[in-house]
């Protein structure tokens, strides 16, 4: 069965551990209800999130995120159909800053405007491999 897989990036507004905990609690509850799995890479300067599941549920979740005032400059990076989930066991895997990702200077310099779908997919595939090992 084909599943929707969507990756977006945004800049956090008012990032704190409490805000992040609230986002993750809500995401996990709603994602379990809607059969969505995925991962969120979160830093003070960047959210990079993958959502996967039924197309209508993924599209509705992304629409809510795009309207959420805790996210600035929401940018869709990839939206495709896939056969298998990258994060089948995670209602929402959260991950702190990754040293092998873009630096804060790169993000401040606008790298997220130049990231293409294959870049975003590669980051999430690497995270999925690390998660399963």
Secondary structure as the mmCIF struct_conf table of DSSP 4:
data_model
#
loop_
_struct_conf.conf_type_id
_struct_conf.id
_struct_conf.beg_label_comp_id
_struct_conf.beg_label_asym_id
_struct_conf.beg_label_seq_id
_struct_conf.end_label_comp_id
_struct_conf.end_label_asym_id
_struct_conf.end_label_seq_id
STRN STRN1 UNK A 3 UNK A 12
BEND BEND1 UNK A 13 UNK A 14
HELX_RH_AL_P HELX_RH_AL_P1 UNK A 17 UNK A 34
TURN_TY1_P TURN_TY1_P1 UNK A 35 UNK A 35
STRN STRN2 UNK A 37 UNK A 43
TURN_TY1_P TURN_TY1_P2 UNK A 44 UNK A 45
STRN STRN3 UNK A 46 UNK A 53
HELX_RH_AL_P HELX_RH_AL_P2 UNK A 55 UNK A 67
TURN_TY1_P TURN_TY1_P3 UNK A 69 UNK A 70
STRN STRN4 UNK A 71 UNK A 82
BEND BEND2 UNK A 83 UNK A 84
BEND BEND3 UNK A 86 UNK A 87
TURN_TY1_P TURN_TY1_P4 UNK A 88 UNK A 89
BEND BEND4 UNK A 91 UNK A 92
STRN STRN5 UNK A 93 UNK A 95
TURN_TY1_P TURN_TY1_P5 UNK A 99 UNK A 100
BEND BEND5 UNK A 101 UNK A 101
HELX_RH_AL_P HELX_RH_AL_P3 UNK A 104 UNK A 108
TURN_TY1_P TURN_TY1_P6 UNK A 109 UNK A 110
HELX_RH_3T_P HELX_RH_3T_P1 UNK A 111 UNK A 113
TURN_TY1_P TURN_TY1_P7 UNK A 114 UNK A 114
HELX_RH_AL_P HELX_RH_AL_P4 UNK A 117 UNK A 132
#
